[in-house]
Every structure is written in structure tokens, then in C-alpha cells.
């Protein structure tokens, strides 16, 4: 799929990859919601642990409303930074707002939320927190390597643009 996208104009490439990923992830989220609803209807208990009322009682709307826009703005800021330049006011503002939203998310999850999206026991144990951080960084490096390798193999990137 990335090969077909990369054959287009280079300036459109980054935005197309962003929108493709956003649409794919949104579709997967809807599929998960449908499958969860279907799996809860098939149980015969009066109050199963994964029923809709049980799940809604452990819902964290504040955490969700901070994390999703924060992550979307962060990815959008990184995407538009490559196209418009990193000193552009809209790029800097988008990145600053996203970092503030994500910092507020961490604060809410650690101090405010009754049922946080990320369980507090992950933050209390240094080894578990380090493992989660290393796993997230490994995933980020893996995705960046796949993206840059696709560009390099198709000849869209110069040798200097993929080196650090």
C-alpha cells in the first residue's frame, strides 16, 4: 500500500499516509466496538463483566477527551512540520497544544480519574513503567524505520534526508 502512495507527488505523501492511518485506525476502532457489543450479547449472565453497563461504569471520558485530541494533534503537527517547516507558527502551536493535552492526560490519569485508561499499578512499579516506555519507543523506531525504508527503496529520499 505504501508503494502505491509513494508513487505520487512527494509533498502529498506525508499527508496521505497520515489520513490513511487515521482512517484505518478509526475503522479498526469501530470494528472492535461492534465485536465487543456482539460478544456481550452472547453471554447468558445477568451482569457479565464485559457488558455495556459494566464497561460504561469504568468509562473515563476526561482521559479519552484529553488523550485522543492530544495524539491526533501531535501526529498532525509532526506531519505538517515536514511540509510547512518547523518554524511555522501553526506547526509550533499544534505541537505545543498537543504536548499540553498529553501532559494534562497524564495528570488526570495519575491523580483524578477513578478508573484510569492506563492502570496506576503500571506507574507505581519502576520496572513495569520502564518496560512500557521501552516497548513504546521500540514500536516508534520500528514504524519510523519502515517508513524511511519505503521512501529510500523507491528513491524518493536523498541519502542525507534519512541520516541523523
C-alpha positions in Angstrom: 0.0 0.0 0.0 2.8 2.4 0.9 4.4 1.7 -2.5 1.3 2.9 -4.4 1.1 6.0 -2.2 4.7 6.8 -2.6 4.5 7.0 -6.4 2.5 10.3 -6.1 3.9 13.7 -5.5 6.3 13.8 -2.6 4.6 16.8 -0.9 1.3 14.9 -0.8 3.0 11.7 0.5 3.1 12.6 4.2 -0.5 13.8 4.4 -1.8 10.8 2.5 0.0 8.4 4.9 -1.5 10.4 7.9 -5.0 10.2 6.5 -4.7 6.6 5.5 -3.5 5.6 9.0 -6.3 7.7 10.6 -9.0 6.1 8.5 -7.6 2.6 9.1 -7.3 3.1 12.8 -10.8 4.6 13.0 -12.2 1.6 11.1 -10.5 -0.8 13.4 -11.9 1.0 16.5 -15.4 0.7 15.1 -14.9 -2.9 14.4 -13.7 -3.5 18.0 -16.8 -1.7 19.3 -19.1 -3.8 17.1 -17.3 -7.1 18.1 -17.4 -6.1 21.8 -21.1 -5.4 21.6 -21.7 -8.7 19.8 -19.6 -10.7 22.4 -21.6 -9.1 25.3 -24.9 -10.1 23.8 -23.9 -13.7 23.5 -23.3 -14.2 27.3 -26.1 -15.5 29.4 -25.2 -13.9 32.8 -27.4 -11.1 34.2 -24.4 -8.8 34.8 -21.4 -10.1 32.9 -18.1 -8.3 33.5 -17.9 -7.1 29.9 -21.5 -5.9 29.5 -22.2 -2.5 28.2 -23.4 -1.1 31.6 -20.3 -2.6 33.3 -18.0 -1.1 30.7 -19.7 2.3 30.9 -19.3 2.4 34.7 -15.5 2.2 34.1 -15.5 4.8 31.4 -13.0 7.7 31.6 -14.4 10.5 29.4 -12.0 13.1 30.6 -9.0 10.9 29.9 -10.3 10.0 26.5 -11.2 13.6 25.6 -7.6 14.6 26.5 -5.6 11.7 25.0 -7.3 11.3 21.6 -7.1 15.0 20.5 -3.6 15.2 22.0 -2.3 12.2 20.0 -4.1 13.4 16.8 -2.6 16.9 17.1 0.8 15.5 17.9 0.8 13.4 14.8 -0.7 16.2 12.7 2.0 18.6 14.0 4.8 16.2 13.1 3.2 15.6 9.7 2.7 19.2 8.8 6.1 20.2 10.2 7.8 18.3 7.4 5.7 20.1 4.8 5.4 23.6 6.1 8.6 24.0 8.1 9.2 23.6 11.8 9.3 27.3 12.5 5.8 27.8 11.1 3.5 29.3 13.8 0.7 26.8 13.1 3.1 23.8 13.5 4.6 25.1 16.7 1.1 25.9 18.1 -0.2 22.5 17.2 2.8 20.7 18.8 2.6 22.9 22.0 -1.2 22.3 22.4 -0.7 18.5 21.8 2.0 18.3 24.5 -0.2 20.3 26.9 -3.1 18.0 26.3 -1.0 14.9 26.8 0.5 16.3 30.0 -3.0 17.0 31.2 -3.9 13.4 30.3 -1.0 12.0 32.4 -2.0 14.2 35.3 -5.7 13.2 35.1 -4.8 9.5 34.8 -2.5 9.7 37.8 -4.4 12.0 40.2 -8.1 12.5 39.1 -9.6 9.5 37.3 -11.4 6.8 39.3 -10.9 4.3 36.5 -7.9 5.4 34.5 -7.3 4.3 31.0 -3.7 3.3 32.0 -3.9 1.4 35.3 -2.0 3.1 38.1 -0.1 0.0 39.0 1.9 0.4 35.8 3.2 3.7 37.0 3.9 2.6 40.6 6.4 -0.1 39.6 9.5 1.3 38.0 10.2 -1.9 36.1 6.8 -2.1 34.6 6.9 1.6 33.6 10.3 1.2 32.1 9.1 -1.8 30.1 6.1 0.0 28.8 8.3 3.0 27.8 10.8 0.8 26.1 8.1 -1.1 24.2 6.5 2.2 23.0 9.9 3.5 21.9 10.7 0.3 20.1 7.4 0.5 18.3 8.1 4.1 17.3 11.5 3.3 16.0 10.1 0.3 14.1 7.4 2.4 12.4 9.9 5.1 11.5 12.3 2.6 10.0 9.6 1.1 7.9 8.5 4.5 6.6 12.0 5.7 5.8 13.0 2.4 4.2 10.0 2.6 1.9 11.0 6.1 0.8 14.6 5.1 0.4 13.8 2.0 -1.7 11.6 4.0 -4.0 14.2 6.6 -4.5 12.1 9.5 -3.0 14.6 10.4 -0.3 18.1 11.5 -0.6 20.8 9.7 1.4 21.2 12.8 3.6 17.5 13.1 4.5 17.3 9.7 6.1 20.5 10.0 8.1 20.8 11.7 11.5 
